[in-house]
Each structure stands twice: as C-alpha cells, then as structure tokens.
Amino acid sequence: MRAPVKLYRIGELVRYTPFSRQTIHNYTIMGLIREAEWTNGGHRLYDESVFGRLSKIIELKKTKTLWQIRRILCKEDTGKRRRQLSDN
C-alpha cells in the first residue's frame, strides 16, 4: 500500500520558501514550475518536486535571467521525458 502524495497550495509554498504568492503565481504562468493538480474550487496544487525546482531557480537566478532559466528547465524536462519514454 502506498501513502497518498502530499500536495501543497500556494500559501504553503509561500510559508516554506522565500517566494511570495505573486512570484509563485508568476513562475507558474511562465512555465518555470507546474501545478500537479487543481482543486474542485480551482486552486492550484503542487507536488513535492516543486521545492527542488524552486531551489534550482534560486541558484540559477544568481547568474541567469528568468527567460534563460525557463529555457534551461524546459531542456531538462524534455530530456527527462525522452528518458522516461525510452525506459518504457
């Protein structure tokens, strides 16, 4: 038996990270992070992987613009999807 995956609302991300609600929203709209699900009421829910992604964004922001970061993360995501497809 597996425990259900913990999902986080934006307010929880704000509490556990240095980012504001608006920044989390902007990063979602820009495609830097992705919601895992939506509630019936239309609220975004994020899985635990978002914390690693936000940490990576913090590091990359030291030397890159947000658009450069977006390109880097998109390339990484594409590589991960290709590896997953080839493993199946």
C-alpha positions in Angstrom: 0.0 0.0 0.0 1.3 3.5 -0.9 0.6 6.7 1.0 -1.0 9.4 -1.0 1.3 12.1 -2.4 1.3 15.3 -0.4 0.1 18.2 -2.4 0.7 21.9 -1.5 -1.4 25.0 -2.0 0.3 28.3 -3.0 0.0 29.5 0.6 2.0 26.5 1.9 4.7 27.2 -0.7 4.9 30.8 0.5 5.3 29.5 4.1 8.1 27.0 3.3 10.1 29.0 0.7 11.4 32.6 0.3 8.9 33.3 -2.5 5.8 35.5 -2.4 2.4 34.3 -3.6 2.7 36.6 -6.6 6.1 35.1 -7.5 4.8 31.6 -7.3 1.9 32.6 -9.5 4.2 34.3 -12.0 6.6 31.3 -12.1 3.6 29.0 -12.8 2.3 31.3 -15.6 5.9 31.5 -17.1 6.2 27.7 -17.0 9.1 27.6 -14.5 7.0 25.5 -12.2 3.9 23.4 -12.8 0.9 22.6 -10.8 0.3 18.9 -10.2 -3.4 19.1 -9.8 -6.3 21.6 -9.3 -8.9 21.5 -6.5 -12.6 21.4 -7.4 -12.6 25.1 -6.4 -9.9 26.0 -9.0 -6.9 26.3 -6.7 -3.5 25.0 -7.9 -1.9 22.2 -6.1 1.9 21.5 -6.3 3.7 18.2 -5.5 6.9 17.9 -3.5 9.1 18.2 -6.6 8.3 21.9 -6.8 10.6 22.5 -3.8 13.6 21.2 -5.7 12.6 23.2 -8.8 12.4 26.4 -6.7 15.8 25.7 -5.2 17.2 25.3 -8.6 15.6 28.6 -9.7 17.2 30.4 -6.7 20.7 29.1 -7.8 20.2 29.9 -11.4 18.9 33.4 -10.7 22.4 34.3 -9.4 23.7 34.3 -13.0 20.7 33.9 -15.4 17.6 35.8 -16.3 14.2 34.2 -15.8 13.9 33.6 -19.6 17.2 31.9 -19.6 16.2 29.8 -16.6 13.0 28.9 -18.4 14.9 27.6 -21.4 17.3 25.6 -19.2 14.4 24.0 -17.3 12.5 23.2 -20.5 15.5 21.5 -21.9 15.9 19.4 -18.8 12.2 18.5 -18.8 12.5 17.4 -22.4 15.5 15.2 -21.6 13.6 13.6 -18.7 10.6 12.9 -20.8 12.7 11.3 -23.5 14.5 9.1 -21.0 11.1 8.0 -19.5 9.7 7.2 -22.9 12.8 5.2 -23.8 12.7 3.3 -20.5 9.1 2.1 -21.2 
